[in-house]
Amino acid sequence: MPLRLVIISLVLLVTVPGGVAEAKALPMPSGAVILTVQGDISKHNQGKTALLSMKMLRQFKVVNYATKSPWLSARARFTGVLLRDVLNYVGARKGSDIKAVALDDYEATIPWSDVERYDVLLAFKVNGVTLKRRDKGPLWIVYPQDEHTELEAAEVADRWVWQLETLEIK
């Protein structure tokens, strides 16, 4: 096989989804970094860390659902991306615990089983309004309580981390 065809084949394996080889580098974010993912991940864009911008997150399937919240007085409509999609994107080790850290250093541990069982959302809108830092943004971890009554437990309410800044995969 001529060298040119070998090179083209290797490039296709690395760049085509589902190819045998998969690039370990993520693109650098354009725009402000709103989420840092670190720890046991296989894909990075800065050292051993994945930095993500809103533009990068919006490339995932956007999900909407209405649910009650332990932190709001009325049922609300949340818009965002699934946490499992973000974790898959950065190559997070399955079965790990996820430490979510807010801008004010509040921390909560999210079991991997939550990510598999429920549509845990990284919400960036509530009732159609983009979340700002002063109102729980730019990202807020949200659970679909209306669909699963077991999610009304106090320990799950503690996992609704707003002003999410970092996910650490352990």
Backbone as numpy.savetxt, mean C-alpha at the origin, in Angstrom:
# Nx Ny Nz CAx CAy CAz Cx Cy Cz
22.50 -18.47 -31.85 21.64 -17.30 -31.85 22.54 -16.07 -31.85
22.30 -15.14 -32.76 23.12 -13.93 -32.80 23.01 -13.16 -31.49
24.11 -12.47 -31.14 24.17 -11.72 -29.88 23.03 -10.72 -29.76
22.66 -10.08 -30.84 21.57 -9.10 -30.81 20.25 -9.72 -30.34
19.93 -10.92 -30.82 18.71 -11.61 -30.41 18.77 -12.05 -28.95
19.95 -12.44 -28.49 20.11 -12.83 -27.09 19.83 -11.63 -26.19
20.37 -10.47 -26.53 20.17 -9.25 -25.74 18.70 -8.86 -25.73
18.06 -8.88 -26.88 16.62 -8.54 -26.95 15.81 -9.51 -26.11
16.13 -10.79 -26.15 15.40 -11.78 -25.35 15.56 -11.52 -23.87
16.76 -11.19 -23.45 16.99 -10.89 -22.03 16.24 -9.64 -21.60
16.22 -8.63 -22.43 15.49 -7.40 -22.10 14.01 -7.70 -21.96
13.46 -8.50 -22.85 12.04 -8.85 -22.76 11.74 -9.64 -21.50
12.61 -10.53 -21.10 12.38 -11.31 -19.88 12.33 -10.41 -18.66
13.14 -9.37 -18.65 13.19 -8.48 -17.50 12.03 -7.49 -17.50
11.60 -7.04 -18.66 10.63 -5.96 -18.71 9.19 -6.39 -18.96
8.97 -7.57 -19.48 7.61 -8.01 -19.76 7.02 -8.66 -18.52
5.82 -8.20 -18.08 5.20 -8.84 -16.91 5.04 -10.33 -17.16
5.37 -11.11 -16.14 5.28 -12.55 -16.27 6.53 -13.18 -16.86
7.52 -12.35 -17.22 8.78 -12.89 -17.72 9.47 -13.68 -16.63
10.41 -14.53 -17.01 11.09 -15.37 -16.04 11.89 -14.53 -15.06
12.64 -13.57 -15.58 13.41 -12.68 -14.71 12.58 -11.44 -14.43
12.72 -10.89 -13.25 11.94 -9.72 -12.90 12.87 -8.67 -12.33
12.75 -7.44 -12.81 13.61 -6.36 -12.33 13.33 -6.12 -10.85
14.40 -5.88 -10.08 14.25 -5.64 -8.66 14.18 -4.15 -8.36
14.45 -3.33 -9.33 14.42 -1.89 -9.10 13.06 -1.33 -9.49
12.53 -0.47 -8.63 11.30 0.24 -8.92 11.67 1.59 -9.51
10.77 2.20 -10.27 11.06 3.56 -10.75 11.10 4.53 -9.58
11.84 5.59 -9.75 11.87 6.65 -8.74 10.55 7.40 -8.80
10.06 7.88 -7.66 8.79 8.61 -7.67 8.96 9.98 -8.33
7.94 10.36 -9.07 7.90 11.74 -9.57 6.88 12.45 -8.68
7.27 13.54 -8.12 6.42 14.21 -7.16 6.80 13.82 -5.75
6.04 14.33 -4.81 6.35 14.13 -3.39 6.19 12.67 -2.98
7.09 12.20 -2.17 6.99 10.85 -1.59 5.95 10.91 -0.49
4.93 10.05 -0.58 3.91 10.03 0.47 3.92 8.73 1.27
4.65 7.72 0.76 4.72 6.45 1.48 6.09 5.82 1.29
6.67 5.39 2.40 7.93 4.66 2.38 7.65 3.24 2.84
8.14 2.27 2.07 8.00 0.87 2.44 9.41 0.30 2.60
9.64 -0.32 3.74 10.98 -0.84 4.03 10.87 -2.18 4.73
12.02 -2.78 4.95 12.05 -4.08 5.63 12.18 -5.21 4.64
11.41 -6.27 4.84 11.54 -7.49 4.05 10.80 -7.36 2.72
11.39 -6.55 1.82 10.85 -6.36 0.48 11.94 -6.69 -0.54
11.54 -7.09 -1.74 12.53 -7.47 -2.75 12.69 -6.43 -3.85
11.85 -5.41 -3.88 11.95 -4.38 -4.92 12.13 -3.03 -4.26
13.09 -2.27 -4.77 13.48 -1.01 -4.15 13.72 0.07 -5.21
13.74 1.30 -4.77 14.17 2.38 -5.66 15.14 3.35 -4.98
15.39 3.12 -3.70 16.42 3.90 -2.99 17.02 3.00 -1.91
18.21 2.53 -2.14 18.82 1.59 -1.20 17.93 0.36 -1.06
17.56 0.02 0.17 16.69 -1.13 0.42 15.28 -0.68 0.77
14.89 0.47 0.25 13.61 1.09 0.55 12.84 1.35 -0.74
11.51 1.30 -0.64 10.65 1.69 -1.76 9.97 3.00 -1.39
10.20 4.01 -2.19 9.57 5.32 -2.00 8.46 5.44 -3.04
7.25 5.79 -2.59 6.11 5.84 -3.48 5.45 7.22 -3.43
5.08 7.71 -4.58 4.35 8.97 -4.70 2.88 8.68 -4.95
2.06 9.69 -4.87 0.63 9.52 -5.17 0.46 9.07 -6.62
1.26 9.61 -7.51 1.16 9.22 -8.92 1.42 7.71 -9.07
2.39 7.19 -8.33 2.68 5.75 -8.40 1.51 4.94 -7.84
0.94 5.39 -6.72 -0.18 4.66 -6.12 -1.39 4.66 -7.04
-1.61 5.75 -7.74 -2.78 5.84 -8.62 -2.67 4.94 -9.85
-1.51 4.31 -10.04 -1.37 3.34 -11.13 -2.05 2.02 -10.80
-2.28 1.78 -9.51 -2.99 0.57 -9.10 -4.48 0.76 -9.32
-5.21 -0.34 -9.28 -6.67 -0.26 -9.39 -7.19 0.56 -8.20
-7.98 1.58 -8.50 -8.57 2.41 -7.45 -9.87 1.75 -7.00
-10.02 1.64 -5.69 -11.17 0.95 -5.09 -11.97 1.95 -4.27
-13.28 1.82 -4.32 -14.20 2.65 -3.53 -15.09 1.73 -2.71
-15.28 2.05 -1.46 -16.34 1.40 -0.70 -16.79 2.31 0.44
-18.06 2.11 0.80 -18.63 2.86 1.92 -18.64 1.95 3.13
-18.28 2.51 4.25 -18.28 1.74 5.49 -18.34 2.69 6.68
-18.78 2.17 7.80 -18.69 2.96 9.02 -17.24 2.91 9.49
-16.90 3.82 10.35 -15.55 3.92 10.85 -15.60 4.19 12.35
-14.65 3.63 13.09 -14.62 3.94 14.51 -14.18 5.39 14.77
-13.75 6.10 13.72 -13.18 7.43 13.88 -14.01 8.53 13.25
-15.14 8.18 12.67 -16.03 9.18 12.07 -17.43 8.99 12.63
-18.20 10.05 12.70 -19.55 9.96 13.27 -20.57 9.33 12.33
-20.27 9.37 11.03 -21.21 8.81 10.06 -20.47 7.89 9.09
-21.22 7.02 8.47 -20.69 6.15 7.42 -20.08 7.03 6.35
-18.95 6.59 5.74 -18.27 7.40 4.73 -17.87 6.54 3.54
-17.65 7.20 2.42 -17.19 6.53 1.20 -15.69 6.79 1.08
-14.92 5.70 1.07 -13.46 5.78 1.02 -12.97 5.38 -0.38
-11.96 6.08 -0.85 -11.35 5.81 -2.15 -9.86 5.65 -1.94
-9.29 4.62 -2.53 -7.86 4.40 -2.41 -7.43 3.16 -3.17
-6.32 2.60 -2.74 -5.79 1.38 -3.36 -5.67 0.32 -2.28
-5.73 -0.93 -2.70 -5.64 -2.03 -1.75 -4.21 -2.17 -1.23
-4.11 -2.34 0.07 -2.80 -2.53 0.70 -2.10 -3.74 0.09
-2.83 -4.80 -0.21 -2.19 -6.01 -0.78 -1.54 -5.71 -2.13
-2.14 -4.81 -2.93 -1.54 -4.46 -4.23 -0.21 -3.74 -4.04
-0.16 -2.84 -3.06 1.08 -2.11 -2.78 2.15 -3.08 -2.28
1.77 -3.99 -1.39 2.74 -4.95 -0.86 3.25 -5.89 -1.95
2.38 -6.31 -2.84 2.82 -7.14 -3.97 3.78 -6.36 -4.87
3.50 -5.10 -5.10 4.32 -4.25 -5.97 5.75 -4.15 -5.46
5.92 -4.04 -4.16 7.27 -3.90 -3.59 7.90 -5.25 -3.24
7.19 -6.32 -3.52 7.72 -7.66 -3.25 7.84 -7.97 -1.77
6.83 -7.58 -1.00 6.85 -7.85 0.44 6.76 -9.36 0.68
7.49 -9.82 1.68 7.47 -11.25 2.01 6.12 -11.60 2.60
5.44 -12.52 1.99 4.12 -12.93 2.48 4.24 -13.61 3.84
3.24 -13.39 4.66 3.23 -13.98 5.98 3.86 -13.09 7.05
4.37 -11.97 6.61 5.01 -11.05 7.54 3.98 -10.21 8.28
4.42 -9.59 9.35 3.62 -8.56 9.97 4.00 -7.24 9.33
3.08 -6.31 9.34 3.31 -5.00 8.74 3.18 -3.96 9.84
4.24 -3.23 10.09 4.18 -2.14 11.06 3.85 -0.87 10.29
2.73 -0.26 10.62 2.31 0.99 9.99 2.66 2.13 10.94
3.35 3.14 10.41 3.80 4.26 11.22 3.24 5.55 10.63
2.65 6.37 11.51 2.05 7.64 11.10 3.07 8.78 11.23
2.70 9.92 10.67 3.56 11.11 10.75 3.88 11.50 12.19
2.96 11.24 13.12 3.18 11.60 14.52 3.84 10.45 15.31
4.38 9.46 14.59 5.06 8.29 15.16 4.13 7.27 15.81
2.81 7.43 15.68 1.89 6.39 16.13 2.19 5.14 15.31
2.17 3.97 15.96 2.45 2.70 15.29 1.35 1.69 15.56
1.09 0.87 14.56 0.16 -0.25 14.72 0.69 -1.41 13.89
0.46 -2.62 14.37 0.87 -3.81 13.63 -0.34 -4.41 12.94
-0.19 -4.62 11.65 -1.25 -5.21 10.83 -0.82 -6.63 10.48
-1.57 -7.63 10.90 -1.22 -9.01 10.54 -1.39 -9.23 9.03
-0.51 -10.03 8.46 -0.61 -10.33 7.03 -1.97 -10.95 6.71
-2.54 -11.70 7.65 -3.84 -12.33 7.41 -4.93 -11.28 7.13
-4.82 -10.09 7.70 -5.78 -9.02 7.39 -5.72 -8.65 5.92
-4.50 -8.57 5.40 -4.28 -8.18 4.00 -4.86 -9.23 3.06
-4.73 -10.51 3.43 -5.24 -11.58 2.60 -6.76 -11.71 2.69
-7.31 -11.53 3.87 -8.73 -11.79 4.11 -9.64 -10.61 3.76
-9.16 -9.40 3.97 -10.00 -8.21 3.82 -9.42 -7.25 2.78
-10.28 -6.43 2.23 -9.85 -5.38 1.31 -9.42 -4.15 2.11
-8.25 -4.28 2.75 -7.70 -3.17 3.52 -7.24 -2.11 2.53
-7.70 -0.90 2.76 -7.50 0.19 1.81 -6.48 1.19 2.33
-5.66 1.69 1.43 -4.87 2.88 1.69 -5.68 4.01 1.05
-6.52 4.62 1.86 -7.46 5.62 1.34 -6.76 6.96 1.17
-7.08 7.62 0.06 -6.59 8.97 -0.16 -7.73 9.96 -0.37
-8.97 9.45 -0.33 -10.15 10.31 -0.39 -11.21 9.78 0.57
-11.96 10.70 1.15 -13.14 10.36 1.96 -14.28 11.22 1.44
-15.37 10.56 1.07 -16.53 11.24 0.50 -16.15 12.16 -0.65
-15.23 11.68 -1.48 -14.81 12.41 -2.67 -13.81 13.52 -2.44
-13.42 13.76 -1.20 -12.49 14.85 -0.88 -11.10 14.25 -0.62
-10.10 14.77 -1.32 -8.73 14.32 -1.13 -8.27 14.64 0.28
-7.70 13.64 0.94 -7.24 13.81 2.32 -5.98 14.66 2.39
-5.99 15.61 3.27 -4.83 16.45 3.57 -4.31 16.02 4.95
-3.14 16.47 5.29 -2.56 16.10 6.59 -3.48 16.48 7.75
-4.13 17.61 7.66 -4.98 18.06 8.77 -6.24 17.23 8.93
-6.59 16.43 7.90 -7.79 15.59 8.02 -7.49 14.13 7.70
-6.45 13.61 8.34 -6.09 12.20 8.33 -5.31 11.75 7.11
-4.87 12.64 6.26 -4.16 12.26 5.04 -2.66 12.44 5.16
-1.96 12.19 4.09 -2.51 11.90 2.77 -3.02 10.48 2.58
-2.61 9.55 3.48 -3.10 8.17 3.39 -3.65 7.73 4.74
-4.73 6.96 4.67 -5.38 6.47 5.87 -5.70 4.99 5.65
-5.25 4.13 6.55 -5.57 2.70 6.46 -7.01 2.50 6.91
-7.80 1.86 6.05 -9.24 1.70 6.27 -9.62 0.23 6.10
-10.49 -0.24 6.98 -11.00 -1.62 6.94 -12.48 -1.59 6.55
-12.95 -2.59 5.77 -14.35 -2.66 5.35 -15.27 -3.21 6.45
-15.52 -2.41 7.46 -16.31 -2.88 8.62 -17.72 -3.28 8.26
-18.35 -2.61 7.33 -19.73 -2.95 6.99 -19.86 -4.38 6.46
-18.83 -4.87 5.81 -18.87 -6.21 5.22 -18.47 -7.30 6.20
-17.76 -6.94 7.27 -17.22 -7.93 8.21 -17.37 -7.40 9.64
-18.37 -7.87 10.35 -18.63 -7.36 11.69 -17.48 -7.61 12.66
-16.67 -8.64 12.41 -15.53 -8.90 13.29 -14.51 -7.77 13.27
-14.58 -6.91 12.26 -13.66 -5.79 12.16 -14.05 -4.62 13.06
-15.14 -4.75 13.78 -15.55 -3.70 14.72 -14.82 -3.80 16.06
-13.95 -4.79 16.22 -13.21 -4.99 17.46 -12.23 -3.84 17.70
-12.00 -3.54 18.97 -11.12 -2.43 19.35 -9.71 -2.60 18.80
-9.20 -3.82 18.80 -7.83 -4.01 18.29 -7.72 -3.72 16.80
-8.80 -3.89 16.06 -8.79 -3.55 14.64 -8.90 -2.03 14.48
-9.68 -1.38 15.31 -9.79 0.09 15.26 -8.42 0.74 15.40
-7.56 0.14 16.21 -6.20 0.67 16.40 -5.35 0.58 15.14
-5.75 -0.25 14.19 -5.00 -0.43 12.94 -5.40 0.59 11.87
-6.42 1.40 12.13 -6.84 2.44 11.20 -5.85 3.61 11.32
-4.66 3.44 10.83 -3.62 4.46 10.97 -3.85 5.56 9.94
-4.04 6.79 10.45 -4.15 7.92 9.53 -2.82 8.65 9.50
-2.68 9.52 8.52 -1.41 10.20 8.25 -0.29 9.18 8.11
-0.61 8.07 7.42 0.34 6.99 7.22 1.57 7.52 6.48
2.73 7.17 7.01 3.99 7.60 6.39 4.87 6.43 5.97
4.90 5.36 6.81 5.83 4.26 6.57 5.16 2.92 6.83
5.48 1.96 5.99 5.13 0.56 6.22 6.43 -0.19 6.36
6.59 -0.90 7.46 7.77 -1.72 7.66 7.36 -3.18 7.68
7.92 -3.95 6.74 7.58 -5.36 6.61 8.55 -6.16 7.47
7.97 -6.90 8.42 8.82 -7.65 9.37 8.68 -9.14 9.15
